[in-house]
Amino acid sequence: MKGIAVIFWLILVMVQLLMAKPGEAIACKQVHSHLRPCLHYLRGQGRNPLAACCSGLSVLNKMINQAKPRDRQIACECIKMAASRAKFKPDKAGQLPGQCGVKISVPISPTIDCREIT
């Protein structure tokens, strides 16, 4: 039980360190870090996303919502690149926000046109 608490605490610390402040650019490193716990699910290797995945998705969505329009487009490109490189299953990527209870403002897709994100 102590081990789980320590891991949870470390994840929270990492999330806080990686969070962009309102108005700051979002780096691909941050986007990929928040999506990393979702890889197993997004590749179709798990039935449900992990709690760390949903937490990361929630933080990522908050960062995107607080960003300037151009930074949202950049974050979108980072998500698009991750989806393509990591071979996310489109159905899993589409289901992830609902599974996590997060209304994400940028779809997780390798085919999205990020220029349309405002």
C-alpha positions as CSV (number, residue, x, y, z in Angstrom):
1,M,0.0,0.0,0.0
2,K,2.9,2.4,0.8
3,G,4.4,1.6,-2.6
4,I,1.2,2.8,-4.4
5,A,1.0,5.9,-2.3
6,V,4.7,6.7,-3.2
7,I,4.0,6.2,-6.9
8,F,0.9,8.3,-6.8
9,W,2.8,11.1,-5.1
10,L,5.7,10.9,-7.6
11,I,3.2,11.1,-10.5
12,L,1.6,14.2,-8.9
13,V,5.0,15.9,-8.5
14,M,5.9,15.1,-12.1
15,V,2.5,16.5,-13.4
16,Q,3.1,19.7,-11.4
17,L,6.6,20.1,-12.8
18,L,5.5,19.5,-16.4
19,M,2.4,21.8,-16.3
20,A,2.6,24.9,-18.4
21,K,1.5,28.1,-16.8
22,P,-1.3,30.0,-18.6
23,G,0.0,31.7,-21.7
24,E,3.1,29.6,-21.9
25,A,3.8,27.4,-25.0
26,I,3.2,23.7,-24.6
27,A,6.1,21.5,-25.6
28,C,5.8,18.1,-27.3
29,K,7.8,16.7,-24.4
30,Q,4.9,17.7,-22.1
31,V,2.2,16.3,-24.4
32,H,4.0,13.0,-24.8
33,S,4.7,12.8,-21.1
34,H,0.9,13.2,-20.3
35,L,-0.1,10.6,-22.9
36,R,2.6,8.0,-22.1
37,P,0.5,6.3,-19.4
38,C,-2.2,5.9,-22.1
39,L,0.0,4.0,-24.6
40,H,-1.1,0.5,-23.5
41,Y,-4.8,1.4,-23.9
42,L,-4.3,3.5,-27.1
43,R,-2.5,0.6,-28.8
44,G,-5.4,-1.7,-28.1
45,Q,-3.6,-3.7,-25.4
46,G,-5.9,-2.9,-22.5
47,R,-9.6,-2.8,-22.0
48,N,-9.6,0.3,-19.8
49,P,-7.2,3.2,-19.4
50,L,-5.1,3.4,-16.2
51,A,-5.9,6.1,-13.6
52,A,-2.6,7.7,-14.5
53,C,-3.6,7.9,-18.1
54,C,-6.9,9.7,-17.3
55,S,-5.1,12.1,-14.9
56,G,-2.5,12.9,-17.6
57,L,-5.3,13.5,-20.1
58,S,-7.1,15.8,-17.8
59,V,-3.9,17.8,-17.1
60,L,-3.1,17.9,-20.8
61,N,-6.6,19.2,-21.6
62,K,-6.3,21.9,-18.9
63,M,-3.0,23.0,-20.4
64,I,-4.5,23.1,-23.9
65,N,-7.5,25.1,-22.8
66,Q,-5.3,27.7,-21.0
67,A,-3.0,28.1,-24.0
68,K,-3.1,30.7,-26.8
69,P,-4.6,29.5,-30.1
70,R,-1.2,29.0,-31.8
71,D,0.0,27.0,-28.9
72,R,-3.1,24.8,-29.0
73,Q,-2.3,24.1,-32.7
74,I,1.2,23.2,-31.7
75,A,-0.1,20.9,-29.0
76,C,-2.4,19.4,-31.6
77,E,0.5,18.7,-33.9
78,C,2.3,17.0,-30.9
79,I,-0.7,14.8,-30.3
80,K,-1.0,14.0,-34.0
81,M,2.6,13.0,-34.2
82,A,2.3,10.8,-31.1
83,A,-0.8,9.1,-32.5
84,S,1.0,8.4,-35.7
85,R,4.3,7.3,-34.3
86,A,2.9,5.2,-31.5
87,K,0.3,3.6,-33.8
88,F,-2.7,4.5,-31.7
89,K,-5.8,2.6,-32.6
90,P,-8.3,5.2,-33.9
91,D,-11.3,3.6,-32.1
92,K,-9.4,3.6,-28.8
93,A,-8.2,7.2,-29.3
94,G,-11.8,8.2,-29.9
95,Q,-13.0,6.4,-26.8
96,L,-10.3,7.6,-24.5
97,P,-11.8,10.9,-23.5
98,G,-15.2,9.3,-22.7
99,Q,-13.5,6.5,-20.8
100,C,-11.7,9.1,-18.7
101,G,-14.6,11.5,-18.3
102,V,-12.6,14.3,-20.0
103,K,-14.0,16.5,-22.7
104,I,-10.8,17.1,-24.6
105,S,-10.6,20.1,-26.8
106,V,-8.1,18.6,-29.3
107,P,-9.0,15.2,-30.7
108,I,-6.4,12.4,-30.3
109,S,-6.0,11.5,-34.0
110,P,-3.2,11.0,-36.5
111,T,-5.4,12.7,-39.2
112,I,-6.6,15.8,-37.6
113,D,-6.1,19.1,-39.4
114,C,-4.5,21.1,-36.5
115,R,-4.9,24.4,-38.5
116,E,-8.6,24.2,-37.6
117,I,-7.9,24.3,-33.9
118,T,-8.6,27.7,-32.5
